[in-house]
Amino acid sequence: MTAIQKDLKILVVEDNPGDFVLIEEYLSEGLKSPEVLNARTFHEAEEYLNNHIGFHIILLDLSLPDLSGEPLVQKMMDLSGQIPVIVLTGYE
């Protein structure tokens, strides 16, 4: 994979530390100096989005300790505004 030159600020909403490490490593291989922040709950993600400006994308686990499934996706879409949200899941 060729590294993309633009620095990106990415919010990864993932409660599993092992999965976050894998995602972060993958992003670091393909992007030049990405800023990758981790929220482990919807509440943490909400705080990040309310207090940090400039996220380029959100990677969202479908199952979090405080919210999951369609309600999680809907609340994240409402909160994210124009920021693209990609849902990550192991479910079929």
N, C-alpha and C positions, 0 to 999 in steps of 0.2 A: 504494500500500500504506500502510495506517495503521500508525504505529509502535506496537509493543507497549511498555507502560510498564515492565514488570518488567526489571531489569537481569539479563542472562544471562551466565554464564561458559561459553564454548564452546571445546572443543578441536577444532581442524581438523588432521587427520592427512593431510597432502598434501605430496609432495616437489617439486612443480612450483611455483616462486615466482609465475609468472604466474597460474596457477589459484588459488593462495591469495589473491592480491590481488583477483581477481574475486569470490571467495567472501566475503572480508572486506568489500568495498564493498557487496555485496548485503545482507549481514547488517546493516551500519551504516545502510542505507537503511530497513530494516524494523523495526529494534529500537532502543530508546532506550539508548544507551551500553553496547553489549555489550562484554564483555571477551573478545577473541578471541585465543587462543594457537595457535601453529603448531608441530607436530612433523613433521619431515621423514622420519622412519623409525619403524618399530614400536618400536625400542629407545628412541627419544626419547619416544614416546607412553607407553611403559611407565614411564619415569622421571617424566613429568608426573603420571600417574595415581597413582603410588606416593608422590609428594611434595606434590601439590596437592589440597586438599579442596574440594569444592563445584562441580565441573563439572556443568552442567545437561544437556549434550548433547555427543555426539561425532560429528563429520562425518568419515567415513573414506574415503579413496581406496582403491580395490580393488587397486592395484598400487604397492608401495613397493620401494625398493632392497633391503631386507633380508627382505621377506616379501610374499606376494601371494596373491590368490584366496581359496579356501575356508579354507586354514590361517590366513591373516591374520584373516579374519572370526571364526573360532572362537576364536583366541587373544585377540582384542580383546573378544569377548563374555565370555570367562572373566575377563578383567582388569577390565572395566568395572563389573561388579556390577549395580547397579540403574540405572546411567546409560544412557539410550537411545543407540543407535548407528544412524546413518543412513549407508548405504554409497553413495558417489558413484562413478559409473563412466561411461565413454563406450562401454563394450562393449554389444553388443546382447543 
